[in-house]
């Protein structure tokens, strides 16, 4: 099939779960035999390092500087793709940028299958917690209406978890029968156990006597980093040989750095900032445990399967996609809730070797059984074929 996909940004310039999924997804679909054309908003005037993938930066020739311009640029390139690429499926991955790609622009025989990666309006609302109530509610309402432009015209949806299925139903009024749950995946060739883990730890200047905790998150409020840092105050009282490394950047970085200093944790907690894709893999491989302290709206938990694929157990909050992944592996990997107290209690327990923590080999095997891209591509293809068939029947 010719699959026209529209995303958000490109992973090499804009890290994040959606962009990582979009890149790996297009690669997996191409390997399965589909012809892919992806449209994303990248850096101004730059070609993207996409390798063999057919991905277009709609900002390559300038323009698309503000939000409306980016939306219009996606619209323009989508219209062009309809005539030149002649898609069999239109598959948007970011509702905001796809909002101006109307049903009239897409030929009637071409189904629209939307990947729902998260409620953009709800995420914004959580991050604007300090805004005045009426202002925040108005912004939320307007953003949700923009999302609905994309959702109303969609034939069906693909979500990565039961949690996001329920949000689509309860918040956006989508019929359950139109929603397909296809969990995400990880590039298990890249994210794999290191052949010389001890040598890697030496290269990263990690003390062989320390237990290394690693957390890779965007530094925004809903990721729960502030609670993880607070929890470390209690953890180090019990286990002085533990070290926490936090990778990622975002608007809360300065506040989090201040908390580390204020709590006297500078010797125990380090903010790494943004790390490269290669460095991210190495930190997963070197760590003893990865931590996912997300408070809300964790639709899948790509960082969770990335870590498990490297053989590193993950400790996370019992919500959303994180809960769905870890509960199938071991309930002892889950915090009681997202409070600093619950995080600290679990960390102390694990560091004392209490509970059933799966081996590194078991973590890797869990990913290989449930979260490979081949499995995703085949499941998505089945949805596409079903929707193409429905359109043909309706056209008769």
PyMOL commands that set and color helices and strands:
alter all, ss='L'
color gray80, all
select helices_A, chain A and resi 17-31+67-84+95-98+120-127+133-152+162-172+176-178+197-203+221-223+225-238+253-262+277-286+302-309+320-326+331-333+340-351+360-370+373-395
alter helices_A, ss='H'
color red, helices_A
select strands_A, chain A and resi 2-6+35-40+55-57+89-92+111-116+156-159+179-181+211-216+242-247+269-273+289-292+313-316
alter strands_A, ss='S'
color yellow, strands_A
deselect
rebuild
show_as cartoon
